[in-house]
Amino acid sequence: MKTVPRQWAENEYKASSSWLMFKIMSEFVDGFDRLEQIGPCVSIFGSARTKPGTLYYEKSVEIAAALAKEGFGIITGGGPGVMEASNKGAKQAGGVSVGLNIALPHEQYANPYIDNDKNFSFNYFFVRKVMFLKFSQGVVLMPGGFGTLDEMFETLTLIQTGKIARVPIVLYGIDFWTGLMDWIKTTMCEKEGNIHPDDLALIKITDDIEEIVEIFNTHYSSSSLKPTF
């Protein structure tokens, strides 16, 4: 019996995908032009569901403020939770506060602590992710969900494969991250051999805000501040 290939449902698919390319290109061009003017930044990732007054919200404020005082701008996804807290910390410390926002079915709105001229809006996750990774001189990951893990492993993969420069990757919250880190070390690395032991050195885990600042200052005492690719 002859196999019949499946077909796209819409006859207009090819035409619409061509116009889609122009929309994607325009987001890249606008993002590159604007973000390269901002200067060295640190991206802080974490749950959009973290509430004001909770431990990780308030620690996000403190971490962002501490890094802003060292001259780093703070980039977040622009929404609530850890993103709002981090923009708040940057703003309170008199630092640069950037939001890379995206329209989502729930949870996402621009928080009020983003600098007025640094509130970006994206339609495509992959364009937004490129902006995070190109213009961040490191990442701090607070407790979060799938999106936070996505950013963590994306950054690790690109550093591991030499596609972006090595930058600090710091996990804040030892209680939250220890289970994952133990699995990465014992199962992924030692048991299965899916990563090299040296790859473990890409990640730092801490509950000490001063240590986070030291990690960034030490790294950039011998590395240039520039986009990662």
Backbone hydrogen bonds, N-H to C=O, Kabsch-Sander energy under -0.5 kcal/mol:
donor,donor_aa,acceptor,acceptor_aa,energy
13,Y,10,E,-1.3
16,S,12,E,-2.6
17,S,13,Y,-2.5
18,S,14,K,-1.4
19,W,15,A,-1.6
20,L,16,S,-1.9
21,M,17,S,-1.4
22,F,18,S,-0.9
23,K,19,W,-1.6
24,I,20,L,-2.4
25,M,21,M,-2.5
26,S,22,F,-2.2
27,E,23,K,-1.5
28,F,24,I,-2.0
29,V,25,M,-2.7
30,D,26,S,-2.3
31,G,27,E,-2.3
32,F,28,F,-2.8
33,D,29,V,-2.4
34,R,30,D,-2.1
35,L,31,G,-2.8
36,E,32,F,-1.8
37,Q,34,R,-1.0
38,I,35,L,-1.5
39,G,35,L,-0.7
41,C,135,F,-0.6
42,V,73,G,-2.7
43,S,138,G,-2.3
44,I,75,I,-2.3
45,F,43,S,-0.5
45,F,140,V,-2.6
47,S,143,P,-2.1
50,T,47,S,-0.8
54,T,51,K,-1.8
58,E,54,T,-2.4
59,K,55,L,-2.4
60,S,56,Y,-1.6
61,V,57,Y,-1.8
62,E,58,E,-1.9
63,I,59,K,-2.8
64,A,60,S,-2.4
65,A,61,V,-2.2
66,A,62,E,-2.5
67,L,63,I,-2.3
68,A,64,A,-2.5
69,K,65,A,-2.1
70,E,66,A,-0.6
70,E,67,L,-0.6
71,G,68,A,-1.8
72,F,67,L,-2.0
73,G,40,P,-2.6
74,I,96,V,-2.7
75,I,42,V,-2.6
75,I,73,G,-0.5
76,T,98,V,-1.8
82,V,47,S,-2.8
83,M,80,P,-1.3
85,A,81,G,-2.5
86,S,82,V,-2.4
87,N,83,M,-2.4
88,K,84,E,-2.4
89,G,85,A,-2.3
90,A,86,S,-2.2
91,K,87,N,-2.5
92,Q,88,K,-2.7
93,A,89,G,-1.6
94,G,91,K,-1.4
95,G,90,A,-3.0
98,V,74,I,-3.2
98,V,96,V,-0.5
99,G,118,K,-2.4
100,L,76,T,-2.7
101,N,99,G,-0.9
101,N,120,F,-2.2
103,A,122,F,-1.0
109,Y,107,E,-0.5
111,N,78,G,-2.4
114,I,111,N,-1.0
115,D,97,S,-2.4
118,K,115,D,-2.2
119,N,116,N,-0.6
120,F,99,G,-2.9
120,F,118,K,-0.8
122,F,101,N,-2.3
128,R,124,Y,-2.1
129,K,125,F,-2.6
130,V,126,F,-1.6
131,M,127,V,-1.8
132,F,128,R,-2.0
133,L,129,K,-2.4
134,K,130,V,-2.7
135,F,131,M,-1.8
136,S,132,F,-0.6
137,Q,41,C,-4.0
139,V,168,P,-2.5
140,V,43,S,-2.5
141,L,170,V,-3.2
142,M,45,F,-3.3
142,M,140,V,-0.6
149,L,145,G,-2.1
150,D,146,F,-2.6
151,E,147,G,-2.2
152,M,148,T,-2.1
153,F,149,L,-2.7
154,E,150,D,-2.3
155,T,151,E,-2.2
156,L,152,M,-2.3
157,T,153,F,-2.6
158,L,154,E,-2.2
159,I,155,T,-2.1
160,Q,156,L,-2.9
161,T,157,T,-2.1
162,G,159,I,-1.4
163,K,158,L,-2.3
164,I,158,L,-1.4
165,A,228,T,-1.7
169,I,202,L,-0.6
170,V,139,V,-2.5
171,L,204,K,-3.4
172,Y,141,L,-2.4
172,Y,170,V,-0.6
173,G,171,L,-0.5
173,G,206,T,-2.0
177,W,173,G,-2.4
178,T,174,I,-2.0
181,M,177,W,-2.5
182,D,178,T,-2.8
183,W,179,G,-1.9
184,I,180,L,-2.5
185,K,181,M,-2.3
186,T,182,D,-3.0
187,T,183,W,-1.9
188,M,183,W,-1.9
189,C,184,I,-1.8
190,E,185,K,-2.5
191,K,186,T,-1.8
192,E,187,T,-2.6
193,G,189,C,-0.8
194,N,188,M,-2.8
195,I,188,M,-0.7
199,D,196,H,-1.8
200,L,196,H,-0.5
200,L,197,P,-1.2
201,A,198,D,-1.2
202,L,199,D,-1.6
203,I,200,L,-1.4
204,K,169,I,-2.4
206,T,171,L,-2.4
209,I,207,D,-0.6
212,I,208,D,-1.5
213,V,209,I,-2.0
214,E,210,E,-2.2
215,I,211,E,-2.7
216,F,212,I,-2.0
217,N,213,V,-2.6
218,T,214,E,-2.9
219,H,215,I,-2.1
220,Y,216,F,-2.3
221,S,218,T,-0.9
222,S,219,H,-1.1
226,K,224,S,-0.9
228,T,134,K,-2.2
